């Protein structure tokens, strides 16, 4: 509950927090860099989510198919490839 009161309260933290950093002689933290799903998957799982499990090329998502395992994707690769959206 402490974060809702005093200099950490949402209403005044932008005003008072820099003064607290200055009083404690701390550097003001900069903006936090954005972290995306692909970066997290590469860092923690050592898996590139944009690499195709069938051919190893970079994927471009056109649709999400749920319920198929990797073996099912391999067996149905031809049918899945023919499901691509083609502009008229």
PyMOL Python script that loads the backbone (N, CA, C, O; Angstrom):
from pymol import cmd

cmd.read_pdbstr("""\
ATOM      1  N   UNK A   1       0.802  -1.197   0.000  1.00  0.00           N
ATOM      2  CA  UNK A   1       0.000   0.000   0.000  1.00  0.00           C
ATOM      3  C   UNK A   1       0.849   1.266   0.000  1.00  0.00           C
ATOM      4  O   UNK A   1       0.335   2.358  -0.243  1.00  0.00           O
ATOM      5  N   UNK A   2       2.130   1.128   0.268  1.00  0.00           N
ATOM      6  CA  UNK A   2       2.984   2.309   0.358  1.00  0.00           C
ATOM      7  C   UNK A   2       3.072   3.023  -0.987  1.00  0.00           C
ATOM      8  O   UNK A   2       3.195   4.248  -1.027  1.00  0.00           O
ATOM      9  N   UNK A   3       3.012   2.281  -2.080  1.00  0.00           N
ATOM     10  CA  UNK A   3       3.199   2.924  -3.379  1.00  0.00           C
ATOM     11  C   UNK A   3       2.052   3.857  -3.738  1.00  0.00           C
ATOM     12  O   UNK A   3       2.194   4.666  -4.654  1.00  0.00           O
ATOM     13  N   UNK A   4       0.926   3.770  -3.049  1.00  0.00           N
ATOM     14  CA  UNK A   4      -0.210   4.634  -3.343  1.00  0.00           C
ATOM     15  C   UNK A   4      -0.186   5.926  -2.536  1.00  0.00           C
ATOM     16  O   UNK A   4      -1.065   6.772  -2.698  1.00  0.00           O
ATOM     17  N   UNK A   5       0.803   6.086  -1.675  1.00  0.00           N
ATOM     18  CA  UNK A   5       0.884   7.267  -0.819  1.00  0.00           C
ATOM     19  C   UNK A   5       2.236   7.944  -1.004  1.00  0.00           C
ATOM     20  O   UNK A   5       3.181   7.331  -1.501  1.00  0.00           O
ATOM     21  N   UNK A   6       2.323   9.195  -0.608  1.00  0.00           N
ATOM     22  CA  UNK A   6       3.587   9.914  -0.631  1.00  0.00           C
ATOM     23  C   UNK A   6       4.082  10.186  -2.035  1.00  0.00           C
ATOM     24  O   UNK A   6       3.292  10.429  -2.947  1.00  0.00           O
ATOM     25  N   UNK A   7       5.407  10.144  -2.205  1.00  0.00           N
ATOM     26  CA  UNK A   7       5.992  10.493  -3.503  1.00  0.00           C
ATOM     27  C   UNK A   7       5.790   9.414  -4.558  1.00  0.00           C
ATOM     28  O   UNK A   7       6.063   9.662  -5.732  1.00  0.00           O
ATOM     29  N   UNK A   8       5.319   8.217  -4.182  1.00  0.00           N
ATOM     30  CA  UNK A   8       5.049   7.166  -5.158  1.00  0.00           C
ATOM     31  C   UNK A   8       3.600   7.145  -5.633  1.00  0.00           C
ATOM     32  O   UNK A   8       3.249   6.340  -6.496  1.00  0.00           O
ATOM     33  N   UNK A   9       2.763   8.003  -5.093  1.00  0.00           N
ATOM     34  CA  UNK A   9       1.363   8.062  -5.516  1.00  0.00           C
ATOM     35  C   UNK A   9       1.302   8.471  -6.986  1.00  0.00           C
ATOM     36  O   UNK A   9       2.066   9.328  -7.431  1.00  0.00           O
ATOM     37  N   UNK A  10       0.401   7.862  -7.727  1.00  0.00           N
ATOM     38  CA  UNK A  10       0.294   8.132  -9.164  1.00  0.00           C
ATOM     39  C   UNK A  10       0.074   9.608  -9.464  1.00  0.00           C
ATOM     40  O   UNK A  10       0.549  10.117 -10.480  1.00  0.00           O
ATOM     41  N   UNK A  11      -0.632  10.279  -8.600  1.00  0.00           N
ATOM     42  CA  UNK A  11      -0.984  11.673  -8.850  1.00  0.00           C
ATOM     43  C   UNK A  11       0.218  12.609  -8.790  1.00  0.00           C
ATOM     44  O   UNK A  11       0.247  13.620  -9.491  1.00  0.00           O
ATOM     45  N   UNK A  12       1.221  12.282  -7.953  1.00  0.00           N
ATOM     46  CA  UNK A  12       2.327  13.212  -7.728  1.00  0.00           C
ATOM     47  C   UNK A  12       3.709  12.629  -8.030  1.00  0.00           C
ATOM     48  O   UNK A  12       4.714  13.316  -7.849  1.00  0.00           O
ATOM     49  N   UNK A  13       3.780  11.378  -8.487  1.00  0.00           N
ATOM     50  CA  UNK A  13       5.115  10.779  -8.660  1.00  0.00           C
ATOM     51  C   UNK A  13       5.935  11.495  -9.733  1.00  0.00           C
ATOM     52  O   UNK A  13       7.157  11.576  -9.611  1.00  0.00           O
ATOM     53  N   UNK A  14       5.301  12.008 -10.763  1.00  0.00           N
ATOM     54  CA  UNK A  14       6.037  12.748 -11.779  1.00  0.00           C
ATOM     55  C   UNK A  14       6.624  14.044 -11.261  1.00  0.00           C
ATOM     56  O   UNK A  14       7.622  14.540 -11.782  1.00  0.00           O
ATOM     57  N   UNK A  15       6.003  14.584 -10.241  1.00  0.00           N
ATOM     58  CA  UNK A  15       6.451  15.847  -9.671  1.00  0.00           C
ATOM     59  C   UNK A  15       7.523  15.631  -8.604  1.00  0.00           C
ATOM     60  O   UNK A  15       8.523  16.349  -8.576  1.00  0.00           O
ATOM     61  N   UNK A  16       7.319  14.642  -7.725  1.00  0.00           N
ATOM     62  CA  UNK A  16       8.198  14.471  -6.568  1.00  0.00           C
ATOM     63  C   UNK A  16       9.319  13.451  -6.765  1.00  0.00           C
ATOM     64  O   UNK A  16      10.359  13.560  -6.117  1.00  0.00           O
ATOM     65  N   UNK A  17       9.139  12.485  -7.624  1.00  0.00           N
ATOM     66  CA  UNK A  17      10.159  11.442  -7.772  1.00  0.00           C
ATOM     67  C   UNK A  17      11.503  11.986  -8.249  1.00  0.00           C
ATOM     68  O   UNK A  17      12.530  11.544  -7.734  1.00  0.00           O
ATOM     69  N   UNK A  18      11.559  12.918  -9.200  1.00  0.00           N
ATOM     70  CA  UNK A  18      12.865  13.490  -9.554  1.00  0.00           C
ATOM     71  C   UNK A  18      13.545  14.192  -8.378  1.00  0.00           C
ATOM     72  O   UNK A  18      14.772  14.178  -8.274  1.00  0.00           O
ATOM     73  N   UNK A  19      12.759  14.801  -7.498  1.00  0.00           N
ATOM     74  CA  UNK A  19      13.333  15.452  -6.316  1.00  0.00           C
ATOM     75  C   UNK A  19      13.906  14.421  -5.348  1.00  0.00           C
ATOM     76  O   UNK A  19      14.930  14.670  -4.712  1.00  0.00           O
ATOM     77  N   UNK A  20      13.258  13.277  -5.235  1.00  0.00           N
ATOM     78  CA  UNK A  20      13.762  12.201  -4.371  1.00  0.00           C
ATOM     79  C   UNK A  20      15.075  11.665  -4.931  1.00  0.00           C
ATOM     80  O   UNK A  20      16.025  11.448  -4.179  1.00  0.00           O
ATOM     81  N   UNK A  21      15.136  11.452  -6.241  1.00  0.00           N
ATOM     82  CA  UNK A  21      16.385  10.992  -6.867  1.00  0.00           C
ATOM     83  C   UNK A  21      17.507  12.001  -6.635  1.00  0.00           C
ATOM     84  O   UNK A  21      18.647  11.626  -6.360  1.00  0.00           O
ATOM     85  N   UNK A  22      17.174  13.269  -6.750  1.00  0.00           N
ATOM     86  CA  UNK A  22      18.178  14.315  -6.551  1.00  0.00           C
ATOM     87  C   UNK A  22      18.662  14.338  -5.097  1.00  0.00           C
ATOM     88  O   UNK A  22      19.857  14.494  -4.850  1.00  0.00           O
ATOM     89  N   UNK A  23      17.756  14.185  -4.147  1.00  0.00           N
ATOM     90  CA  UNK A  23      18.130  14.194  -2.727  1.00  0.00           C
ATOM     91  C   UNK A  23      18.999  12.990  -2.367  1.00  0.00           C
ATOM     92  O   UNK A  23      19.884  13.089  -1.517  1.00  0.00           O
ATOM     93  N   UNK A  24      18.741  11.853  -3.018  1.00  0.00           N
ATOM     94  CA  UNK A  24      19.527  10.644  -2.760  1.00  0.00           C
ATOM     95  C   UNK A  24      20.768  10.555  -3.648  1.00  0.00           C
ATOM     96  O   UNK A  24      21.528   9.589  -3.568  1.00  0.00           O
ATOM     97  N   UNK A  25      20.967  11.565  -4.490  1.00  0.00           N
ATOM     98  CA  UNK A  25      22.097  11.617  -5.425  1.00  0.00           C
ATOM     99  C   UNK A  25      22.132  10.383  -6.335  1.00  0.00           C
ATOM    100  O   UNK A  25      23.183   9.781  -6.555  1.00  0.00           O
ATOM    101  N   UNK A  26      20.967  10.030  -6.849  1.00  0.00           N
ATOM    102  CA  UNK A  26      20.830   8.903  -7.771  1.00  0.00           C
ATOM    103  C   UNK A  26      20.587   9.441  -9.177  1.00  0.00           C
ATOM    104  O   UNK A  26      20.038  10.528  -9.352  1.00  0.00           O
ATOM    105  N   UNK A  27      20.996   8.679 -10.154  1.00  0.00           N
ATOM    106  CA  UNK A  27      20.719   9.051 -11.538  1.00  0.00           C
ATOM    107  C   UNK A  27      19.260   8.732 -11.846  1.00  0.00           C
ATOM    108  O   UNK A  27      18.746   7.686 -11.449  1.00  0.00           O
ATOM    109  N   UNK A  28      18.609   9.631 -12.548  1.00  0.00           N
ATOM    110  CA  UNK A  28      17.221   9.399 -12.935  1.00  0.00           C
ATOM    111  C   UNK A  28      17.198   8.320 -14.006  1.00  0.00           C
ATOM    112  O   UNK A  28      17.899   8.440 -15.011  1.00  0.00           O
ATOM    113  N   UNK A  29      16.404   7.262 -13.814  1.00  0.00           N
ATOM    114  CA  UNK A  29      16.376   6.198 -14.821  1.00  0.00           C
ATOM    115  C   UNK A  29      15.762   6.690 -16.124  1.00  0.00           C
ATOM    116  O   UNK A  29      14.813   7.474 -16.127  1.00  0.00           O
ATOM    117  N   UNK A  30      16.319   6.217 -17.220  1.00  0.00           N
ATOM    118  CA  UNK A  30      15.812   6.595 -18.533  1.00  0.00           C
ATOM    119  C   UNK A  30      14.627   5.730 -18.916  1.00  0.00           C
ATOM    120  O   UNK A  30      14.177   4.897 -18.128  1.00  0.00           O
ATOM    121  N   UNK A  31      14.127   5.924 -20.110  1.00  0.00           N
ATOM    122  CA  UNK A  31      12.993   5.117 -20.552  1.00  0.00           C
ATOM    123  C   UNK A  31      13.402   3.652 -20.741  1.00  0.00           C
ATOM    124  O   UNK A  31      14.524   3.351 -21.149  1.00  0.00           O
ATOM    125  N   UNK A  32      12.488   2.776 -20.443  1.00  0.00           N
ATOM    126  CA  UNK A  32      12.734   1.341 -20.574  1.00  0.00           C
ATOM    127  C   UNK A  32      12.542   0.958 -22.036  1.00  0.00           C
ATOM    128  O   UNK A  32      11.512   1.295 -22.621  1.00  0.00           O
ATOM    129  N   UNK A  33      13.509   0.259 -22.646  1.00  0.00           N
ATOM    130  CA  UNK A  33      13.341  -0.133 -24.049  1.00  0.00           C
ATOM    131  C   UNK A  33      12.211  -1.156 -24.192  1.00  0.00           C
ATOM    132  O   UNK A  33      11.986  -1.981 -23.306  1.00  0.00           O
ATOM    133  N   UNK A  34      11.513  -1.087 -25.313  1.00  0.00           N
ATOM    134  CA  UNK A  34      10.416  -2.023 -25.561  1.00  0.00           C
ATOM    135  C   UNK A  34      10.983  -3.412 -25.821  1.00  0.00           C
ATOM    136  O   UNK A  34      12.016  -3.570 -26.471  1.00  0.00           O
ATOM    137  N   UNK A  35      10.291  -4.399 -25.303  1.00  0.00           N
ATOM    138  CA  UNK A  35      10.702  -5.781 -25.479  1.00  0.00           C
ATOM    139  C   UNK A  35       9.579  -6.506 -26.200  1.00  0.00           C
ATOM    140  O   UNK A  35       8.436  -6.502 -25.742  1.00  0.00           O
ATOM    141  N   UNK A  36       9.897  -7.120 -27.315  1.00  0.00           N
ATOM    142  CA  UNK A  36       8.897  -7.772 -28.131  1.00  0.00           C
ATOM    143  C   UNK A  36       8.952  -9.279 -27.938  1.00  0.00           C
ATOM    144  O   UNK A  36       9.939  -9.812 -27.432  1.00  0.00           O
ATOM    145  N   UNK A  37       7.890  -9.963 -28.344  1.00  0.00           N
ATOM    146  CA  UNK A  37       7.779 -11.407 -28.172  1.00  0.00           C
ATOM    147  C   UNK A  37       8.937 -12.147 -28.829  1.00  0.00           C
ATOM    148  O   UNK A  37       9.497 -13.069 -28.236  1.00  0.00           O
ATOM    149  N   UNK A  38       9.297 -11.758 -30.037  1.00  0.00           N
ATOM    150  CA  UNK A  38      10.369 -12.451 -30.749  1.00  0.00           C
ATOM    151  C   UNK A  38      11.697 -12.320 -30.009  1.00  0.00           C
ATOM    152  O   UNK A  38      12.467 -13.278 -29.946  1.00  0.00           O
ATOM    153  N   UNK A  39      11.967 -11.152 -29.454  1.00  0.00           N
ATOM    154  CA  UNK A  39      13.201 -10.960 -28.691  1.00  0.00           C
ATOM    155  C   UNK A  39      13.210 -11.834 -27.447  1.00  0.00           C
ATOM    156  O   UNK A  39      14.236 -12.426 -27.114  1.00  0.00           O
ATOM    157  N   UNK A  40      12.072 -11.922 -26.754  1.00  0.00           N
ATOM    158  CA  UNK A  40      12.003 -12.752 -25.550  1.00  0.00           C
ATOM    159  C   UNK A  40      12.164 -14.223 -25.890  1.00  0.00           C
ATOM    160  O   UNK A  40      12.856 -14.949 -25.177  1.00  0.00           O
ATOM    161  N   UNK A  41      11.534 -14.673 -26.968  1.00  0.00           N
ATOM    162  CA  UNK A  41      11.628 -16.076 -27.353  1.00  0.00           C
ATOM    163  C   UNK A  41      13.061 -16.439 -27.731  1.00  0.00           C
ATOM    164  O   UNK A  41      13.538 -17.521 -27.388  1.00  0.00           O
ATOM    165  N   UNK A  42      13.746 -15.546 -28.431  1.00  0.00           N
ATOM    166  CA  UNK A  42      15.138 -15.813 -28.801  1.00  0.00           C
ATOM    167  C   UNK A  42      16.040 -15.833 -27.578  1.00  0.00           C
ATOM    168  O   UNK A  42      16.946 -16.661 -27.497  1.00  0.00           O
ATOM    169  N   UNK A  43      15.807 -14.931 -26.621  1.00  0.00           N
ATOM    170  CA  UNK A  43      16.673 -14.826 -25.450  1.00  0.00           C
ATOM    171  C   UNK A  43      16.458 -15.966 -24.463  1.00  0.00           C
ATOM    172  O   UNK A  43      17.427 -16.534 -23.960  1.00  0.00           O
ATOM    173  N   UNK A  44      15.219 -16.307 -24.181  1.00  0.00           N
ATOM    174  CA  UNK A  44      14.939 -17.267 -23.123  1.00  0.00           C
ATOM    175  C   UNK A  44      14.755 -18.692 -23.622  1.00  0.00           C
ATOM    176  O   UNK A  44      15.125 -19.639 -22.928  1.00  0.00           O
ATOM    177  N   UNK A  45      14.196 -18.860 -24.803  1.00  0.00           N
ATOM    178  CA  UNK A  45      13.898 -20.198 -25.308  1.00  0.00           C
ATOM    179  C   UNK A  45      14.869 -20.661 -26.384  1.00  0.00           C
ATOM    180  O   UNK A  45      14.843 -21.825 -26.784  1.00  0.00           O
ATOM    181  N   UNK A  46      15.728 -19.757 -26.858  1.00  0.00           N
ATOM    182  CA  UNK A  46      16.651 -20.052 -27.958  1.00  0.00           C
ATOM    183  C   UNK A  46      15.905 -20.564 -29.187  1.00  0.00           C
ATOM    184  O   UNK A  46      16.371 -21.467 -29.883  1.00  0.00           O
ATOM    185  N   UNK A  47      14.747 -19.974 -29.439  1.00  0.00           N
ATOM    186  CA  UNK A  47      13.920 -20.355 -30.579  1.00  0.00           C
ATOM    187  C   UNK A  47      13.532 -19.087 -31.316  1.00  0.00           C
ATOM    188  O   UNK A  47      13.077 -18.120 -30.706  1.00  0.00           O
ATOM    189  N   UNK A  48      13.709 -19.092 -32.620  1.00  0.00           N
ATOM    190  CA  UNK A  48      13.267 -17.965 -33.428  1.00  0.00           C
ATOM    191  C   UNK A  48      11.823 -18.227 -33.846  1.00  0.00           C
ATOM    192  O   UNK A  48      11.579 -19.136 -34.639  1.00  0.00           O
ATOM    193  N   UNK A  49      10.859 -17.458 -33.336  1.00  0.00           N
ATOM    194  CA  UNK A  49       9.463 -17.739 -33.667  1.00  0.00           C
ATOM    195  C   UNK A  49       9.103 -17.431 -35.116  1.00  0.00           C
ATOM    196  O   UNK A  49       8.037 -17.830 -35.583  1.00  0.00           O
ATOM    197  N   UNK A  50       9.964 -16.737 -35.823  1.00  0.00           N
ATOM    198  CA  UNK A  50       9.686 -16.411 -37.214  1.00  0.00           C
ATOM    199  C   UNK A  50      10.378 -17.358 -38.193  1.00  0.00           C
ATOM    200  O   UNK A  50      10.375 -17.104 -39.397  1.00  0.00           O
ATOM    201  N   UNK A  51      10.972 -18.449 -37.695  1.00  0.00           N
ATOM    202  CA  UNK A  51      11.609 -19.436 -38.566  1.00  0.00           C
ATOM    203  C   UNK A  51      10.611 -20.548 -38.842  1.00  0.00           C
ATOM    204  O   UNK A  51      10.006 -21.085 -37.915  1.00  0.00           O
ATOM    205  N   UNK A  52      10.438 -20.889 -40.086  1.00  0.00           N
ATOM    206  CA  UNK A  52       9.504 -21.934 -40.488  1.00  0.00           C
ATOM    207  C   UNK A  52      10.013 -23.291 -40.021  1.00  0.00           C
ATOM    208  O   UNK A  52      11.191 -23.610 -40.189  1.00  0.00           O
ATOM    209  N   UNK A  53       9.119 -24.095 -39.431  1.00  0.00           N
ATOM    210  CA  UNK A  53       9.514 -25.423 -38.969  1.00  0.00           C
ATOM    211  C   UNK A  53       9.637 -26.401 -40.128  1.00  0.00           C
ATOM    212  O   UNK A  53      10.224 -27.472 -39.974  1.00  0.00           O
ATOM    213  N   UNK A  54       9.093 -26.048 -41.281  1.00  0.00           N
ATOM    214  CA  UNK A  54       9.150 -26.948 -42.429  1.00  0.00           C
ATOM    215  C   UNK A  54      10.417 -26.755 -43.256  1.00  0.00           C
ATOM    216  O   UNK A  54      11.110 -27.723 -43.570  1.00  0.00           O
ATOM    217  N   UNK A  55      10.723 -25.501 -43.609  1.00  0.00           N
ATOM    218  CA  UNK A  55      11.855 -25.264 -44.506  1.00  0.00           C
ATOM    219  C   UNK A  55      12.973 -24.437 -43.880  1.00  0.00           C
ATOM    220  O   UNK A  55      14.069 -24.382 -44.437  1.00  0.00           O
ATOM    221  N   UNK A  56      12.730 -23.794 -42.739  1.00  0.00           N
ATOM    222  CA  UNK A  56      13.753 -22.998 -42.080  1.00  0.00           C
ATOM    223  C   UNK A  56      13.843 -21.564 -42.567  1.00  0.00           C
ATOM    224  O   UNK A  56      14.680 -20.805 -42.079  1.00  0.00           O
ATOM    225  N   UNK A  57      13.002 -21.172 -43.519  1.00  0.00           N
ATOM    226  CA  UNK A  57      13.017 -19.797 -44.035  1.00  0.00           C
ATOM    227  C   UNK A  57      12.247 -18.877 -43.088  1.00  0.00           C
ATOM    228  O   UNK A  57      11.565 -19.341 -42.173  1.00  0.00           O
ATOM    229  N   UNK A  58      12.362 -17.592 -43.315  1.00  0.00           N
ATOM    230  CA  UNK A  58      11.643 -16.611 -42.487  1.00  0.00           C
ATOM    231  C   UNK A  58      10.166 -16.631 -42.857  1.00  0.00           C
ATOM    232  O   UNK A  58       9.810 -16.596 -44.035  1.00  0.00           O
ATOM    233  N   UNK A  59       9.310 -16.686 -41.841  1.00  0.00           N
ATOM    234  CA  UNK A  59       7.871 -16.776 -42.071  1.00  0.00           C
ATOM    235  C   UNK A  59       7.232 -15.401 -42.168  1.00  0.00           C
ATOM    236  O   UNK A  59       7.678 -14.441 -41.541  1.00  0.00           O
ATOM    237  N   UNK A  60       6.191 -15.333 -42.959  1.00  0.00           N
ATOM    238  CA  UNK A  60       5.308 -14.184 -43.021  1.00  0.00           C
ATOM    239  C   UNK A  60       3.934 -14.711 -42.632  1.00  0.00           C
ATOM    240  O   UNK A  60       3.381 -15.573 -43.315  1.00  0.00           O
ATOM    241  N   UNK A  61       3.383 -14.198 -41.539  1.00  0.00           N
ATOM    242  CA  UNK A  61       2.123 -14.727 -41.037  1.00  0.00           C
ATOM    243  C   UNK A  61       0.961 -14.242 -41.883  1.00  0.00           C
ATOM    244  O   UNK A  61       0.794 -13.042 -42.106  1.00  0.00           O
ATOM    245  N   UNK A  62       0.162 -15.187 -42.351  1.00  0.00           N
ATOM    246  CA  UNK A  62      -1.060 -14.861 -43.070  1.00  0.00           C
ATOM    247  C   UNK A  62      -2.275 -15.393 -42.333  1.00  0.00           C
ATOM    248  O   UNK A  62      -3.371 -14.850 -42.466  1.00  0.00           O
ATOM    249  N   UNK A  63      -2.087 -16.454 -41.553  1.00  0.00           N
ATOM    250  CA  UNK A  63      -3.186 -17.028 -40.774  1.00  0.00           C
ATOM    251  C   UNK A  63      -2.596 -17.852 -39.647  1.00  0.00           C
ATOM    252  O   UNK A  63      -1.447 -18.289 -39.717  1.00  0.00           O
ATOM    253  N   UNK A  64      -3.379 -18.058 -38.624  1.00  0.00           N
ATOM    254  CA  UNK A  64      -2.948 -18.891 -37.502  1.00  0.00           C
ATOM    255  C   UNK A  64      -3.786 -20.159 -37.502  1.00  0.00           C
ATOM    256  O   UNK A  64      -5.015 -20.098 -37.471  1.00  0.00           O
ATOM    257  N   UNK A  65      -3.127 -21.297 -37.536  1.00  0.00           N
ATOM    258  CA  UNK A  65      -3.808 -22.584 -37.489  1.00  0.00           C
ATOM    259  C   UNK A  65      -3.513 -23.213 -36.143  1.00  0.00           C
ATOM    260  O   UNK A  65      -2.351 -23.433 -35.802  1.00  0.00           O
ATOM    261  N   UNK A  66      -4.537 -23.502 -35.384  1.00  0.00           N
ATOM    262  CA  UNK A  66      -4.312 -24.093 -34.070  1.00  0.00           C
ATOM    263  C   UNK A  66      -4.637 -25.579 -34.113  1.00  0.00           C
ATOM    264  O   UNK A  66      -5.437 -26.038 -34.928  1.00  0.00           O
ATOM    265  N   UNK A  67      -4.007 -26.302 -33.229  1.00  0.00           N
ATOM    266  CA  UNK A  67      -4.313 -27.718 -33.091  1.00  0.00           C
ATOM    267  C   UNK A  67      -3.406 -28.650 -33.868  1.00  0.00           C
ATOM    268  O   UNK A  67      -3.488 -29.864 -33.678  1.00  0.00           O
ATOM    269  N   UNK A  68      -2.548 -28.142 -34.732  1.00  0.00           N
ATOM    270  CA  UNK A  68      -1.662 -29.015 -35.494  1.00  0.00           C
ATOM    271  C   UNK A  68      -0.304 -29.109 -34.812  1.00  0.00           C
ATOM    272  O   UNK A  68       0.250 -28.100 -34.377  1.00  0.00           O
ATOM    273  N   UNK A  69       0.226 -30.312 -34.722  1.00  0.00           N
ATOM    274  CA  UNK A  69       1.565 -30.505 -34.186  1.00  0.00           C
ATOM    275  C   UNK A  69       2.574 -30.299 -35.306  1.00  0.00           C
ATOM    276  O   UNK A  69       2.196 -30.121 -36.464  1.00  0.00           O
ATOM    277  N   UNK A  70       3.844 -30.322 -34.965  1.00  0.00           N
ATOM    278  CA  UNK A  70       4.889 -30.172 -35.982  1.00  0.00           C
ATOM    279  C   UNK A  70       4.787 -31.312 -36.988  1.00  0.00           C
ATOM    280  O   UNK A  70       4.924 -31.093 -38.192  1.00  0.00           O
ATOM    281  N   UNK A  71       4.549 -32.520 -36.504  1.00  0.00           N
ATOM    282  CA  UNK A  71       4.415 -33.666 -37.413  1.00  0.00           C
ATOM    283  C   UNK A  71       3.211 -33.472 -38.336  1.00  0.00           C
ATOM    284  O   UNK A  71       3.276 -33.792 -39.523  1.00  0.00           O
ATOM    285  N   UNK A  72       2.110 -32.947 -37.785  1.00  0.00           N
ATOM    286  CA  UNK A  72       0.932 -32.678 -38.606  1.00  0.00           C
ATOM    287  C   UNK A  72       1.198 -31.605 -39.646  1.00  0.00           C
ATOM    288  O   UNK A  72       0.697 -31.689 -40.767  1.00  0.00           O
ATOM    289  N   UNK A  73       1.982 -30.598 -39.285  1.00  0.00           N
ATOM    290  CA  UNK A  73       2.345 -29.561 -40.251  1.00  0.00           C
ATOM    291  C   UNK A  73       3.189 -30.131 -41.379  1.00  0.00           C
ATOM    292  O   UNK A  73       3.000 -29.787 -42.546  1.00  0.00           O
ATOM    293  N   UNK A  74       4.125 -31.007 -41.019  1.00  0.00           N
ATOM    294  CA  UNK A  74       4.993 -31.599 -42.037  1.00  0.00           C
ATOM    295  C   UNK A  74       4.185 -32.479 -42.985  1.00  0.00           C
ATOM    296  O   UNK A  74       4.387 -32.439 -44.199  1.00  0.00           O
ATOM    297  N   UNK A  75       3.280 -33.267 -42.435  1.00  0.00           N
ATOM    298  CA  UNK A  75       2.476 -34.160 -43.272  1.00  0.00           C
ATOM    299  C   UNK A  75       1.513 -33.383 -44.171  1.00  0.00           C
ATOM    300  O   UNK A  75       1.214 -33.824 -45.280  1.00  0.00           O
ATOM    301  N   UNK A  76       1.032 -32.244 -43.708  1.00  0.00           N
ATOM    302  CA  UNK A  76       0.054 -31.463 -44.468  1.00  0.00           C
ATOM    303  C   UNK A  76       0.661 -30.212 -45.091  1.00  0.00           C
ATOM    304  O   UNK A  76      -0.065 -29.258 -45.372  1.00  0.00           O
ATOM    305  N   UNK A  77       1.959 -30.189 -45.311  1.00  0.00           N
ATOM    306  CA  UNK A  77       2.635 -28.993 -45.818  1.00  0.00           C
ATOM    307  C   UNK A  77       2.082 -28.555 -47.171  1.00  0.00           C
ATOM    308  O   UNK A  77       1.900 -27.362 -47.414  1.00  0.00           O
ATOM    309  N   UNK A  78       1.818 -29.505 -48.039  1.00  0.00           N
ATOM    310  CA  UNK A  78       1.308 -29.175 -49.377  1.00  0.00           C
ATOM    311  C   UNK A  78      -0.061 -28.506 -49.279  1.00  0.00           C
ATOM    312  O   UNK A  78      -0.294 -27.480 -49.919  1.00  0.00           O
ATOM    313  N   UNK A  79      -0.956 -29.069 -48.495  1.00  0.00           N
ATOM    314  CA  UNK A  79      -2.304 -28.505 -48.365  1.00  0.00           C
ATOM    315  C   UNK A  79      -2.260 -27.141 -47.684  1.00  0.00           C
ATOM    316  O   UNK A  79      -3.000 -26.232 -48.062  1.00  0.00           O
ATOM    317  N   UNK A  80      -1.399 -26.996 -46.685  1.00  0.00           N
ATOM    318  CA  UNK A  80      -1.291 -25.716 -45.984  1.00  0.00           C
ATOM    319  C   UNK A  80      -0.729 -24.646 -46.914  1.00  0.00           C
ATOM    320  O   UNK A  80      -1.167 -23.496 -46.868  1.00  0.00           O
ATOM    321  N   UNK A  81       0.234 -25.011 -47.756  1.00  0.00           N
ATOM    322  CA  UNK A  81       0.825 -24.051 -48.689  1.00  0.00           C
ATOM    323  C   UNK A  81      -0.205 -23.565 -49.704  1.00  0.00           C
ATOM    324  O   UNK A  81      -0.138 -22.421 -50.152  1.00  0.00           O
ATOM    325  N   UNK A  82      -1.145 -24.412 -50.066  1.00  0.00           N
ATOM    326  CA  UNK A  82      -2.167 -24.023 -51.033  1.00  0.00           C
ATOM    327  C   UNK A  82      -3.263 -23.162 -50.408  1.00  0.00           C
ATOM    328  O   UNK A  82      -4.100 -22.620 -51.129  1.00  0.00           O
ATOM    329  N   UNK A  83      -3.271 -23.026 -49.072  1.00  0.00           N
ATOM    330  CA  UNK A  83      -4.267 -22.207 -48.385  1.00  0.00           C
ATOM    331  C   UNK A  83      -3.879 -20.736 -48.370  1.00  0.00           C
ATOM    332  O   UNK A  83      -4.630 -19.917 -47.842  1.00  0.00           O
ATOM    333  N   UNK A  84      -2.729 -20.376 -48.934  1.00  0.00           N
ATOM    334  CA  UNK A  84      -2.266 -18.987 -48.908  1.00  0.00           C
ATOM    335  C   UNK A  84      -3.267 -18.068 -49.574  1.00  0.00           C
ATOM    336  O   UNK A  84      -3.934 -18.429 -50.543  1.00  0.00           O
ATOM    337  N   UNK A  85      -3.350 -16.868 -49.024  1.00  0.00           N
ATOM    338  CA  UNK A  85      -4.233 -15.860 -49.591  1.00  0.00           C
ATOM    339  C   UNK A  85      -3.593 -15.297 -50.854  1.00  0.00           C
ATOM    340  O   UNK A  85      -2.448 -14.845 -50.829  1.00  0.00           O
ATOM    341  N   UNK A  86      -4.322 -15.326 -51.936  1.00  0.00           N
ATOM    342  CA  UNK A  86      -3.853 -14.779 -53.206  1.00  0.00           C
ATOM    343  C   UNK A  86      -4.788 -13.644 -53.585  1.00  0.00           C
ATOM    344  O   UNK A  86      -5.998 -13.839 -53.701  1.00  0.00           O
ATOM    345  N   UNK A  87      -4.220 -12.451 -53.780  1.00  0.00           N
ATOM    346  CA  UNK A  87      -5.047 -11.304 -54.153  1.00  0.00           C
ATOM    347  C   UNK A  87      -5.578 -11.498 -55.570  1.00  0.00           C
ATOM    348  O   UNK A  87      -4.846 -11.935 -56.458  1.00  0.00           O
ATOM    349  N   UNK A  88      -6.862 -11.170 -55.780  1.00  0.00           N
ATOM    350  CA  UNK A  88      -7.437 -11.337 -57.138  1.00  0.00           C
ATOM    351  C   UNK A  88      -6.895 -10.336 -58.126  1.00  0.00           C
ATOM    352  O   UNK A  88      -7.280 -10.352 -59.295  1.00  0.00           O
TER     353      UNK A  88
END
""", "prot")
cmd.dss("prot")
cmd.show_as("cartoon", "prot")
cmd.util.cbc("prot")
cmd.orient("prot")
